[in-house]
Amino acid sequence: MGIFLLKQIARLPFGLLYLLSSFLYIMVYHVVGYRKKVVIENLKNAFPEKTENDIRHIRKKFYRHFSDLTLEVIKMRTMNETDFKKRVVVKNAGLLHHYFEQKRSVVTLSMHFNNWEWSTCLTHYVKHKPFAVYKPLHNEKYNNYLNSNRSKMGPEMIANNQVLRRVIKAREQDEVFFLWLAGDQTPPYFYKFWLMFFNQEALFYPGPAAISRRYNYPVIFQKTIKTGRGKYETSFEVLFENPKDYSEAQIMEAYIRKMEETVREQPAHYLWSHKRWKHKRPENVPMLG
């Protein structure tokens, strides 16, 4: 029943979709209060310099954006290449073409900011073979449904625990690929890779840095800004041309600072409802930066 309803929502034209989003905002923010405590705590910790009014303003804007985002992700199922090109402007895909012509695969680091899910449309702008890394959901039925929506634009979906295996296979087959991932997700507690992120100690997956260093794949940062309701602009920036010359901590530190800089431009559009800082660093585990 749940997936059937999602499929019907996906059929709505954008005008009705955003009308439904406005109703969803009222329910999520004013009625249910979805993760309000988490959002408030995250915002206060991330922006200690902001007043209570500032935090309240950002919080309300976050829930409006979150409601839009939720329905935009559902809408992906019925969107085609033309729909995406009307709504996602890619500014400098030529930067990636440069590496493709050199037969160099790249590691592209994105984040849970604005509409990261619509990055699946990048397959229409890049020449590399697109690999999109995802964190599997506990509910297998919804996990398969979401991945079917993501993959319709062309990317090969790779579970985060299968990335290295797929990279090795791609190298054996001489595939030049574009490895896309949002590296700001919370890893399991047994990881020991701690860095400061928005004034708080945060646990990170070291994989993006480890893979880029191991094979010297250029590290690219993808920045996506919201230019209007359902309208986004994305661009790329080289963080490390030759990551083998740097440590994993240096690579991740540069990525984190870029994320912070980007979020500060549109602070309401980060995924503040995520329990990003739920883990606490053990005293015997050092900070890396």
N, C-alpha and C positions, 0 to 999 in steps of 0.2 A: 504493500500500500504506500509506503514511504517513497520508494523509487518511482512508482507510478505517478505520484503527486509531483515529484520533481520534474519528471518528463513533461507533464502538462504545463507547469510553470515556465519551462524552457521554451514553450511555444508562444508565449506572450510577446507582443511587440514591445520595443523598448519603452514606449510611452506608458503602457500599462504596467510594465515591470517596475518602473520607478515610482509609479503611484502605489504599487504594492509595497515597495521599499519604504515609503513614507509611513505606511501603516505598520510595517515591521519595526521601524524605529520606535514608534510609540509603545509597542508591546515589549520590545527588548529593553528599552531604556526606562520608560515610565512605569510599566506594569510589572514586568518580571525582574528588572534590575540585574540583568545577566552579568555576573562577575564584576559588579560595580566596585567591590572592595579591592579586588585584584587590580583593576584599572586605576583606581585612585592611588593605591600604594605605588604602583609602577611609575605613574606620572610624577608623584611627589619625590620619589627617589631619583628619577632621571633628571628632573628639573627643580632642584632645591631653591633656585633663585626666583621661581615664579610664585605669584601670590595665589591665594585661595580662589579668587575670581578667575585668574588665568587658568588654573587647573580645571575649574568647572567648565570654562569655555572650551578648552581642548577636549575634555571628556565628552561633552555633548556633540562636538563635531566628530569625534571618533565614532560614536554610536551611529551617527548618520552615515558616515562613510562605511562602517562595518555592515550596515544594513544593505547599502548599495552593493558592496563587495560580495556579500552572501548570494544575492540574486544574480549578479554578473557571472559568478562561477557556475551557477545553475544554468544560466543562459548559454554558456559555452557549447552545450550539446547541439544547439540548432544554429550556431553561428558558422558562417563560411569565410573563405579568404577575403571576400569583398567587405564583409561586416567588420572583420578585424582591421583591415587597412583603413577603414573609415574612422576607427576609434583608437588605433595605436599607431603613433608616428615614430618611426625608427630613424634617428638623426644621422648616425655615422656607421652604418653597417660595413662601409668600406674598410674600416679599421680591422674587422675580422677577415675580410677578403684578402687583405695583405698577408695574413698568416696562412690562409688556405693556399695561396699561390706559392708560399714557401714550403708547403706540405707540413705545416706545424699545427698540431692539435692545440686547443686552448682550454683553460679552465676558467669558466665565467661564474663569478660570485654575485648572486643577487641577494635578496632579503625579503622578509615578510612585511612589505611596505607597498602602499597603493595596491594595484592589482597584479601581484606576481603571477597568478595563474594564467593570465592572458599572455604571458611570455611564451606560451606554446606556439603562438603565431610567428615567432622568430624564425621558424623553419622556412618561411616564405622570403626571408631576407638574407639568410646566411647560406654559404656554399658548403660548409662543413656538414658532416653527418651529425644530426642533433641527438644528444643523450640528455634526458632530463631525470635528475635524481629526485626521488620522493621518499618520504617516511611512511611506511605502510600503516593503515588504520587497523585498529583491533577488529572492527566489523568487516569481514571479508567481502560481503555483498556490496557495501557502500564503497569499499576500497576499489573493487573492480569497476563499479559504475563510474567513479570519479576518474580513474585512469583511462577508461574508454573515452571519456570526454576530452581528456588531455591529449591523448594520442591521435585523435582524429585529424589534427593539424600536421601530424607527421613525426613528432619526436618519439624516440624509443624510450619508454619508461623503465627506469632501473631503480630497484629498491636500494636504499642506502647501505645495506649490508652486502650488496653484490657489485658495488662500483669497481673495486680493484680487479675483480675477476673479469668484468666486462672490458675494462681498459686493457688488460693483458691480451684478451682475445682480439680486440680491435687492432692492437699493435701487430699481432701475428698475421692479421689479414690486411695489413697496410691501410687501414681506414684512417682518414683524417677527420677527427671529430671535434664537436663543440660540446664540452661537458658543462651542463648548466646545473647549478644548485643554489639553494638558499641556505647559506652556512650559519644562520643565526638560530637554528633550532636547538632545543635542549637535549643533549645526549644522555644516556644512562649514567647513573651515579658513579659507576666504576671507572669512568674516564678520569684522567688526572690533568687535563689541559685547562688551566684556570687563567683568565685574563680579566682586566677591568672593562666593563661595558656599561656605559651610562652611570658612572659613579658607584657601581656595584660589582662585586666579584661574581663572575659568570663562568660557567662550564661550557666548553666548546668541543666540537668534533675536530680533531687534528687532521682528518682525512684530506680536505681540500689542499692544505699546505703540503702534506706528505706526498700526495700524488704529483702535484706540480713540481716539487723539488726533485722527486725521483726520476722524472722523465723530462725535466726542464721545459714544461709547458708554460707559455706565458699566462700570467694571472690577470684576468680582466674583471673590472668592476662594472656591473650594470646598474645604472641609476634610472629609476622610473618616477616621473612626477605626474601629478594629476592636473590636467589643464581645464577640466570641466566635468560635468556629471557623465560618467561613462567614456571619458576622453583622457588618453594618457600619451605621454611622450617619453621614449626611452633612449638612452645613449650609453656609450661604452667608453671606458677609460683604462689604459694599461697601468696596472699597479707594479708589475714586475715582468720585465722582458726576459730575464734569465733568473728564475727563482732558485736555481741550484746554488747561487752565490749568497743566499740568505737562509736564515734559520726558519723553522716552522713558526716559531713564536713571532719573528719579525714580519712574516707574511700575514699571519692572522691579526697581528696588531695593526698593520696598515689597513687591512680590510675593516676592522672594527672602527677605526677612526673615520673611515669613509662613510660607514653606516651612520655613525653619530652625526656627522656633518650633514648628511642627506636628510635624516629624520628631523633635524632642527629647522630645516626649510619648510616642512609641512608636518609638524609634530602630531597632528591628529590622525595621520594616515598610517602609523605603525600599528602592529598587532598587539596593542597593550593588554588585551584580554588574555593573552597567553601567559602562563605561569613560568616566565622565562628565568626567573631567579629563585626558583623553588628549592634548589639544592644549596647546601652550605658547605664551604670548603673545610675539609678536615685539617686540623692543626698541623699534621705531619706532611701535608701536601703543599709545596711552595707555589706562589704566584709566578707566572712566567713573564709578566709585564706590568 
